[in-house]
Amino acid sequence: MSLYYDEFANDDLHVVGLEGLVPASGVGYAAELLAQIPKEVDRGLSSGNPFDGISIPAGAVVLDLGCGTGRDCLIARGMVGESGRVVGLDESAAMLQEAQRLSAGFGYENVAFHCGSVLDLPFADASMGFVISNCVFNQIENKHAAFAQVARVLEPGGVFSFSDVMKTPEASPRLARSKTLCLARAVLVQDYLDALLDVGFSSARLQEARPWPTYRGVVSAHIIAVR
């Protein structure tokens, strides 16, 4: 999977709406948020806005899973300030190298990037106040295991907010044979909500679901869960 995303690390902004690759402004990110960060960090790999519907206070500790070139890490840093901490994790070393390059100009000492898997998070139990993610879990086959890792690193009462490609009951069974991984491994919205509760989250709710224009029964969904 990381080799696929390596191709985006040093490429120009991708705007290919039919494949779901749209800039952050097209999936609900406010203009004032995007104005604070370099345009180059937005590679169009988004399915929604994980900051919508949550409030990240100054001093919070935020983990961004599948951080790519660091867009959401830099946005989160603007929220947590100097007293907080932001950590980005990605499987693509090329993406992380670009994230470090783009964030270096800010001189932030409390933003760090790590290479690793969502299925084996290299962080201590209950060490994060917020976990965010954008278009990552749809590509993971064992979603229960991935969500269990998120639950492990979140402190009690911590918030998990993520956007993803999901299915509705109207989706065609043929999606499972798609060559596009995010479609082939997409599951029902309700399956996501059930899985989150199964691994220990106290609540999980659908914040928003936007239909894809080219695939019946496929949505860009945003879920917020509380540990």
C-alpha positions, 0 to 999 in steps of 0.5 A: 500500500505504501508504494502506491502512495509513494507516487503522490509524495512528490507529485503536484496536487491531484484533482481527479474527482471521479476517483475521489481525489479532490482537494481539501476545499472540496470535502468541507475544509474551511478556507481559513484552516487551509490558509494557514498551511502550505498549498503543497501539503494538499495532495487531494487524498481526502474523503472528508473533514475529520475536524468537523464536529469536534473541538480540539483545545490548546494543549491537546495531544493529537495523532493523525493516522495516514498523515501523508504530507502532513496537512492535517498535522499542521492544521491540528498544530494550529489548534493545540498551540505550543502547549500541545503535541501533534504526531503523524503516522504513515506507512509511506517513507516518501510521504513522511519525508515530504511532510517533514520538508514542508513542516520544517519552515514552521519551526514547530518542535511539537510536531513529529512524524513516524513511519508505521502501521495502523495495525501496530501503533508505536505509542503507549496506551492512553497516550492520545487525547484525539485521533484523526484520520482521512481515507485510511481505514477503508483500505485495511482488511482487518478493521476490528484490529485497527480500531482496537489499536486506536482504542488502546492509544486513546485516553478515556474520553478521548475522541476518534474522528475520521472520514472514510469511503464506506458502503450503504445497503444499496451498493453492488456486490461487484465492488468487492472485486474492484481493482481500487482498494478503497472500494474493494475493502469498503464495508457498510457504515453500520459495520464501522459503527458496530466495530467501534463499539465492539473494541471498546468505544463508549459511543460512535455516531455518523456525522455526515455521509456524502454520496459518490457521484459515480458509484451507487451505494458508496459514500464518503462518511465521517464518523466520530467515536468517544473512548 
